[in-house]
């Protein structure tokens, strides 16, 4: 049997995430790390807003009952000490996820760590900027709204090229993102061709992928009749028209066929930073 034919054995294991905040950071780090190990199947235990000895006692009981790996972001020194001591007694690996980053930043900046639980969730200007960005994005989804000049990013693309989910993800990162669908028989708003502030990005995908997604979409709506919407030739024409439009106006384009929304958004943010750094 070749290596390619060797069966993959799944490994189930418990992983406990203990946070004095929402636990989102721990969850993202854990899933990004576990994704690097084929066959690894974590049984997730998330304990959020752990800020008292009573809460921690319950967490420690769960860790003892379901041995595994512990990841934590606890800034209270007494609670940290209790958690670390008990994990050591149980022989349970415990990882302080943010410690290496905080230590490096502290040394570089020459400042002590603030040690405030949930500091990154405080209702500061950045928080409200993200809320405002999300409100803008929802009001300018799928061609809605008129004030595209005030957007940071404008996404264009044929139907089912992930314009909306990408826009929403960008909004959660604090960027005002609008999107407009490309339909061959419907001209774009004239203002799009003279925009100065936003980065205009065209999203494309392979015709085969678009057809597959559109067919699934119709099936979910109990609609299975063939139309130009899922016709191979028509979709190819749509994609070709979009690519020509992007090239004609010098708009950046991204093929999302094999990209996740997060990867697409990261690419767009890089393009936006490049644009801003050049003062364009």
C-alpha positions in Angstrom: 0.0 0.0 0.0 1.4 3.4 -1.0 1.5 6.5 1.3 -1.3 8.0 -0.7 -3.4 4.9 0.0 -2.6 4.7 3.7 -5.9 5.2 5.7 -6.0 8.3 7.8 -6.8 7.6 11.4 -8.7 10.3 13.3 -7.5 11.3 16.7 -10.2 12.7 19.0 -8.9 14.8 21.9 -10.3 17.3 24.4 -9.1 20.8 24.3 -10.2 23.3 27.0 -10.1 27.0 26.2 -10.3 29.2 29.3 -10.7 33.0 28.8 -11.5 36.0 31.0 -13.0 37.6 27.8 -15.2 36.2 25.0 -12.9 33.4 24.1 -12.9 34.3 20.4 -9.1 34.7 20.2 -8.6 31.3 21.8 -11.1 29.7 19.4 -9.4 31.2 16.3 -5.9 30.3 17.4 -7.0 26.7 18.3 -8.8 26.1 15.1 -6.0 27.6 13.0 -3.5 25.4 14.8 -5.4 22.1 14.7 -6.1 22.6 11.0 -2.4 21.8 10.4 -2.8 18.2 11.7 -4.7 15.9 9.4 -7.1 13.6 11.3 -7.0 15.7 14.5 -10.6 16.1 15.8 -10.8 18.4 18.8 -13.6 18.1 21.3 -14.0 21.7 22.2 -14.7 23.1 25.7 -15.0 26.8 25.8 -15.2 28.7 29.1 -15.7 32.4 28.6 -15.7 35.3 31.0 -13.9 33.3 33.8 -13.1 36.0 36.3 -13.7 34.5 39.7 -12.4 31.6 41.8 -15.9 30.0 41.8 -16.0 30.0 38.0 -12.4 28.7 37.8 -13.2 25.8 40.2 -15.9 24.6 37.8 -13.5 24.8 34.9 -10.9 22.8 36.7 -13.4 20.1 37.5 -14.2 19.8 33.8 -10.5 19.7 32.9 -10.0 16.9 35.4 -13.1 15.0 34.1 -12.0 15.3 30.5 -8.2 15.4 30.3 -6.7 17.0 27.3 -4.9 20.3 26.4 -5.6 23.6 28.1 -5.3 27.0 26.3 -5.9 30.1 28.3 -5.9 33.9 28.3 -6.2 34.8 31.9 -4.7 38.1 33.2 -5.6 37.9 36.9 -2.4 36.6 38.5 -4.2 34.7 41.3 -6.5 32.9 38.8 -3.6 32.2 36.5 -1.6 30.7 39.3 -4.5 28.4 40.4 -5.1 27.3 36.8 -1.4 26.6 36.1 -0.8 24.8 39.5 -3.8 22.5 39.1 -2.9 21.7 35.4 0.7 20.8 36.6 -0.8 18.5 39.3 -2.9 16.8 36.7 -0.1 16.5 34.2 -2.2 18.5 31.7 -0.4 20.7 29.1 -1.4 24.3 29.6 -0.6 27.0 27.0 -0.8 30.8 27.8 -1.6 31.7 24.2 -0.9 35.5 24.4 2.2 35.4 26.6 4.9 35.3 23.9 3.3 38.2 22.0 2.7 40.3 25.1 6.3 39.7 26.3 7.7 40.7 22.9 5.5 43.9 22.7 6.4 44.8 26.3 10.1 44.5 25.7 9.9 46.4 22.3 7.7 49.2 23.6 9.4 49.5 27.0 6.0 49.3 28.7 4.4 46.9 31.1 1.3 44.9 30.1 -1.9 46.5 31.3 -3.3 43.2 32.6 -7.0 44.2 31.9 -9.4 41.4 31.3 -11.1 41.7 27.9 -9.1 44.9 27.1 -9.4 44.3 23.4 -13.2 44.3 23.7 -13.4 47.7 25.3 -15.9 50.2 23.8 -13.3 52.4 22.3 -13.2 54.4 19.0 -12.1 51.3 17.1 -15.2 49.4 18.3 -17.6 52.1 17.1 -15.7 52.4 13.9 -16.4 48.7 13.2 -20.1 49.1 14.0 -20.3 52.1 11.7 -18.5 50.1 9.0 -21.0 47.3 9.3 -23.9 49.6 9.2 -22.5 51.2 6.0 -21.9 47.8 4.4 -25.3 46.4 5.1 -26.9 49.6 3.6 -24.7 49.2 0.5 -25.0 45.5 -0.1 -26.0 44.2 -3.6 -26.0 47.6 -5.3 -28.1 49.4 -2.6 -27.3 52.9 -1.5 -25.8 55.7 -3.5 -22.8 57.1 -1.6 -20.1 54.8 -2.9 -17.4 57.5 -2.8 -17.3 57.2 1.0 -16.6 53.5 0.9 -13.1 52.2 1.6 -13.7 49.2 -0.8 -16.1 48.6 -3.6 -16.5 45.0 -4.8 -17.8 44.1 -8.2 -18.6 40.7 -9.5 -21.2 38.4 -11.2 -23.7 36.6 -9.0 -22.2 34.0 -6.5 -18.7 35.3 -6.3 -18.8 35.9 -2.5 -19.3 39.6 -2.7 -21.7 39.9 0.3 -19.8 37.6 2.7 -16.5 39.2 1.8 -18.0 42.7 2.3 -19.4 41.7 5.8 -16.0 40.2 6.8 -14.2 43.4 5.8 -16.8 45.4 7.7 -16.0 43.4 10.8 -12.4 44.4 10.3 -13.5 48.0 10.2 -13.6 48.7 6.5 -16.6 50.3 4.8 -17.3 47.9 2.0 -19.9 48.2 -0.7 -20.7 45.7 -3.4 -22.5 45.8 -6.8 -23.5 42.8 -8.8 -22.5 42.7 -12.5 -25.3 42.0 -14.9 -24.6 42.3 -18.6 -27.9 43.9 -19.4 -27.7 46.4 -16.5 -25.1 49.2 -16.6 -23.2 50.1 -13.5 -24.0 53.4 -11.8 -22.1 56.2 -13.6 -20.3 57.3 -10.4 -18.5 54.0 -10.2 -16.2 55.1 -13.1 -15.1 58.3 -11.4 -14.6 57.1 -7.8 -11.5 58.4 -6.1 -11.5 57.2 -2.5 -12.5 53.5 -2.6 -10.4 50.7 -3.9 -12.4 49.0 -6.6 -11.9 45.3 -6.8 -13.5 42.8 -9.2 -14.2 39.3 -7.9 -14.2 36.4 -10.4 -14.4 32.6 -10.2 -14.3 29.8 -12.7 -17.5 29.3 -14.7 -17.7 25.7 -13.5 -17.6 26.8 -9.8 -20.2 29.5 -10.3 -22.6 27.2 -12.1 -22.2 24.6 -9.3 -23.0 27.2 -6.6 -25.9 28.6 -8.6 -27.4 25.2 -9.1 -27.1 24.5 -5.4 -28.8 27.8 -4.7 -31.7 27.0 -6.9 -32.1 23.6 -5.4 -32.3 25.2 -1.9 -35.2 27.3 -3.3 -36.8 24.2 -4.8 -36.2 25.6 -8.2 -34.5 23.1 -10.6 -35.4 24.4 -14.1 -32.6 25.3 -16.5 -32.1 29.0 -17.2 -29.3 31.3 -18.5 -28.5 31.7 -14.8 -27.0 28.2 -14.8 -26.3 27.7 -18.5 -22.6 26.9 -19.0 -22.2 29.1 -22.1 -24.1 32.1 -20.6 -22.0 32.0 -17.4 -18.8 31.9 -19.4 -19.9 35.0 -21.2 -20.7 36.7 -17.9 -17.3 35.9 -16.5 -15.6 37.0 -19.7 -17.5 40.3 -19.7 -16.6 40.9 -16.1 -12.9 40.3 -16.7 -12.9 42.6 -19.7 -14.6 45.3 -17.7 -12.0 45.1 -14.9 -9.1 45.2 -17.3 -10.6 48.1 -19.2 -10.8 50.3 -16.1 -7.6 49.1 -14.5 -9.4 47.6 -11.5 -7.7 44.9 -9.5 -9.3 41.5 -9.8 -9.2 38.4 -7.5 -10.2 34.9 -8.5 -12.1 33.5 -5.5 -12.5 29.9 -6.9 -10.1 28.4 -4.4 -10.0 31.1 -1.8 -11.8 31.3 1.5 -13.6 34.6 2.4 -10.8 35.3 4.9 -8.1 34.8 2.2 -9.9 37.0 -0.3 -10.4 39.7 2.4 -6.7 39.6 3.3 -5.7 40.1 -0.3 -8.1 43.0 -0.6 -6.7 44.7 2.6 -3.2 44.3 1.2 -4.2 46.0 -2.0 -5.9 48.8 -0.1 -2.8 49.4 2.0 -0.7 49.5 -1.1 -3.1 52.1 -2.6 -3.0 54.2 0.5 0.7 54.0 0.9 1.1 55.3 -2.7 -1.4 58.1 -2.0 -3.4 57.0 -5.0 
